[in-house]
Amino acid sequence: MKMFRLLVGAGLLGAAALTQAVVLGHVGFSQTYDLPLIVSPTGATASTAVTVGFAFSQPGGGPTDTATLVFDGFLISNGDDGRRMVLTSAADDGELPAFLAHLTNGVDEELGVNVIGNEGGGSGLIAPESGRLVKLPAFAGPDLAGAVLTGLELFISAITINPDAVTPMQNWSITGELRVLGTAPSPVPLPPAAWGLASALALLTSLRNRRGSR
């Protein structure tokens, strides 16, 4: 009996542990960049690496709020398919706390992703959080208000850079997603099987107590 009770307890603890530090939401992106058609004796210079930065825009659709710019310090190049970069504190990126604060303030703000080549040139996309951030069902608002955020993960699913590109060829193409890590504002319900184990444990404990009282 004691062995069974210990096993059931361990199962419930394991189920509870699965609710911790999960991906609460993500922002996907897929961008390309072609060298521009310019009139110049030397033409445009192709990049050999890119940076991917995420930031909020200043109120009223203003310019990028650089105080919230994260991941812009990582160079990404050919062969980085499947690469993961994680930020968990201001020691990793000084702008992380401000970025996370915007993700949980309950306001539908403009969120942008900018991909910039190390030789210049690039592209940027800006859209409201409500239309860009894919969230768990626990969040009804435009962002992740109420959550405890523990970090960010940038995942590069595919990257192709042509360092020999010339105008007007494509210089680079990149696909990936920004993942927001943390805990939800309320406990995630246990699966039905776990509740069944809990009920069985309660019943067995009750029967044992009855036998002991005879």
C-alpha positions as CSV (number, residue, x, y, z in Angstrom):
1,M,0.0,0.0,0.0
2,K,2.8,2.5,0.9
3,M,4.6,1.7,-2.4
4,F,1.4,2.3,-4.4
5,R,0.8,5.6,-2.6
6,L,4.3,6.7,-3.3
7,L,4.0,5.9,-7.0
8,V,0.8,7.8,-7.3
9,G,2.2,10.8,-5.5
10,A,5.3,10.8,-7.8
11,G,3.0,10.7,-10.8
12,L,1.0,13.7,-9.6
13,L,4.2,15.6,-8.8
14,G,5.5,14.8,-12.3
15,A,2.3,16.1,-13.9
16,A,2.5,19.3,-11.9
17,A,6.2,19.8,-12.9
18,L,5.1,19.8,-16.6
19,T,3.2,23.0,-16.0
20,Q,6.4,24.9,-15.2
21,A,8.5,27.0,-17.5
22,V,6.7,26.4,-20.7
23,V,6.4,28.2,-24.0
24,L,3.6,30.7,-23.4
25,G,3.6,32.2,-26.8
26,H,5.7,32.6,-30.0
27,V,6.2,35.0,-32.9
28,G,7.0,33.5,-36.2
29,F,8.9,35.3,-39.0
30,S,10.1,34.6,-42.5
31,Q,12.0,37.3,-44.4
32,T,14.1,37.7,-47.5
33,Y,16.3,40.4,-48.8
34,D,17.3,41.3,-52.4
35,L,20.1,43.6,-53.2
36,P,18.6,46.9,-54.4
37,L,18.7,48.3,-57.9
38,I,20.9,51.3,-57.3
39,V,23.0,53.4,-59.6
40,S,26.5,53.1,-58.3
41,P,29.9,52.3,-59.8
42,T,30.4,49.5,-57.2
43,G,26.8,48.4,-56.7
44,A,25.5,46.9,-53.5
45,T,27.7,44.8,-51.1
46,A,26.3,41.4,-50.2
47,S,26.2,40.5,-46.5
48,T,27.8,37.3,-45.1
49,A,25.8,37.2,-41.8
50,V,22.6,38.8,-40.4
51,T,21.2,39.9,-37.0
52,V,17.6,39.4,-36.0
53,G,16.3,41.9,-33.5
54,F,12.9,42.2,-31.8
55,A,11.6,45.5,-30.3
56,F,8.5,47.4,-29.6
57,S,7.7,50.7,-31.4
58,Q,7.2,53.9,-29.5
59,P,3.6,55.1,-28.8
60,G,1.6,56.3,-31.7
61,G,3.4,54.2,-34.3
62,G,6.7,56.0,-33.8
63,P,10.2,54.6,-34.4
64,T,11.7,51.5,-32.8
65,D,12.1,51.8,-29.0
66,T,15.8,50.8,-28.8
67,A,15.4,50.3,-25.0
68,T,13.4,47.1,-25.8
69,L,15.6,45.8,-28.7
70,V,16.7,42.2,-28.0
71,F,18.8,39.6,-29.8
72,D,20.5,42.2,-32.0
73,G,23.9,41.2,-30.7
74,F,23.9,37.7,-32.2
75,L,25.4,37.1,-35.7
76,I,23.6,34.4,-37.7
77,S,25.2,32.8,-40.7
78,N,25.0,29.9,-43.1
79,G,24.9,26.6,-41.1
80,D,22.9,28.0,-38.2
81,D,19.8,26.1,-39.2
82,G,18.3,24.7,-35.9
83,R,20.3,27.2,-33.7
84,R,18.7,28.3,-30.4
85,M,19.7,31.5,-28.6
86,V,18.3,32.0,-25.1
87,L,18.1,35.2,-22.9
88,T,17.2,34.8,-19.2
89,S,18.5,38.0,-17.6
90,A,19.8,41.5,-18.2
91,A,23.3,39.9,-18.1
92,D,22.4,38.2,-21.4
93,D,20.9,41.3,-23.0
94,G,20.5,44.6,-21.2
95,E,17.1,45.3,-22.9
96,L,15.5,42.0,-21.9
97,P,13.7,43.3,-18.7
98,A,12.1,46.2,-20.7
99,F,11.0,43.9,-23.5
100,L,9.4,41.4,-21.1
101,A,7.6,44.3,-19.3
102,H,6.0,45.3,-22.6
103,L,4.9,41.7,-23.2
104,T,3.0,41.7,-19.9
105,N,1.5,45.2,-19.7
106,G,-1.9,44.3,-21.2
107,V,-1.6,46.9,-24.0
108,D,-1.8,46.0,-27.6
109,E,1.5,47.5,-28.8
110,E,3.4,47.4,-32.1
111,L,5.9,44.6,-32.1
112,G,8.6,44.5,-34.8
113,V,11.2,42.1,-36.1
114,N,14.2,43.5,-38.1
115,V,16.7,41.4,-40.0
116,I,19.8,43.4,-40.8
117,G,22.9,42.3,-42.9
118,N,26.4,42.8,-41.6
119,E,27.1,44.8,-44.8
120,G,24.0,46.9,-44.5
121,G,20.5,46.5,-45.9
122,G,17.7,44.4,-44.5
123,S,14.0,44.3,-43.8
124,G,11.6,44.9,-41.0
125,L,8.0,43.9,-40.2
126,I,5.8,45.7,-37.6
127,A,2.4,44.5,-36.4
128,P,0.2,44.7,-33.3
129,E,0.9,42.1,-30.6
130,S,-2.6,40.8,-30.9
131,G,-2.0,39.8,-34.5
132,R,1.5,38.6,-34.2
133,L,1.9,36.8,-30.9
134,V,0.4,33.3,-30.8
135,K,-0.5,32.6,-27.2
136,L,-1.8,29.7,-25.0
137,P,-5.6,29.7,-24.5
138,A,-5.1,30.9,-20.9
139,F,-4.4,34.4,-22.2
140,A,-7.5,36.3,-23.3
141,G,-5.8,39.7,-23.8
142,P,-3.5,41.1,-26.5
143,D,-0.3,39.9,-24.7
144,L,0.8,37.7,-21.8
145,A,-0.5,39.9,-19.0
146,G,-0.5,38.0,-15.6
147,A,2.3,35.6,-16.6
148,V,5.7,35.3,-14.9
149,L,8.2,35.4,-17.8
150,T,11.5,33.8,-17.4
151,G,13.2,34.4,-20.7
152,L,13.2,34.4,-24.5
153,E,14.4,31.8,-27.0
154,L,15.2,32.7,-30.7
155,F,15.0,29.6,-32.9
156,I,16.4,29.7,-36.4
157,S,14.7,27.0,-38.5
158,A,16.3,27.9,-41.8
159,I,19.0,30.4,-43.0
160,T,20.4,30.8,-46.5
161,I,22.9,33.5,-47.3
162,N,24.5,34.1,-50.7
163,P,27.7,36.1,-50.0
164,D,28.4,36.3,-53.8
165,A,25.1,37.9,-54.6
166,V,25.1,41.0,-56.8
167,T,22.3,43.5,-57.7
168,P,19.5,42.5,-58.0
169,M,20.0,39.0,-56.6
170,Q,18.7,37.7,-53.3
171,N,21.2,38.1,-50.6
172,W,19.6,36.1,-47.8
173,S,16.5,34.3,-46.6
174,I,15.6,33.4,-43.0
175,T,12.8,31.6,-41.2
176,G,12.3,31.1,-37.4
177,E,10.4,32.1,-34.3
178,L,10.7,34.0,-31.1
179,R,9.5,31.9,-28.1
180,V,8.4,33.4,-24.8
181,L,9.2,31.2,-21.8
182,G,7.5,31.4,-18.4
183,T,4.6,30.2,-16.2
184,A,0.9,30.9,-16.9
185,P,-1.1,33.2,-14.5
186,S,-3.0,30.2,-13.1
187,P,-2.2,26.5,-12.8
188,V,-2.7,24.4,-15.9
189,P,-5.4,21.7,-15.2
190,L,-4.1,18.2,-14.7
191,P,-5.1,15.6,-17.3
192,P,-8.0,13.4,-16.5
193,A,-5.7,10.4,-15.9
194,A,-3.9,12.3,-13.1
195,W,-7.2,13.1,-11.4
196,G,-8.2,9.5,-11.7
197,L,-5.0,8.5,-9.8
198,A,-5.7,11.1,-7.2
199,S,-9.2,9.7,-6.6
200,A,-7.9,6.1,-6.4
201,L,-5.3,7.2,-3.8
202,A,-8.0,8.9,-1.7
203,L,-10.2,5.8,-1.9
204,L,-7.4,3.4,-0.9
205,T,-6.4,5.7,2.0
206,S,-10.0,5.7,3.2
207,L,-10.3,1.9,3.0
208,R,-7.1,1.5,4.9
209,N,-8.2,3.9,7.7
210,R,-11.5,1.9,8.0
211,R,-9.6,-1.4,8.4
212,G,-7.3,0.1,11.0
213,S,-10.2,1.3,13.1
214,R,-11.7,-2.2,13.5
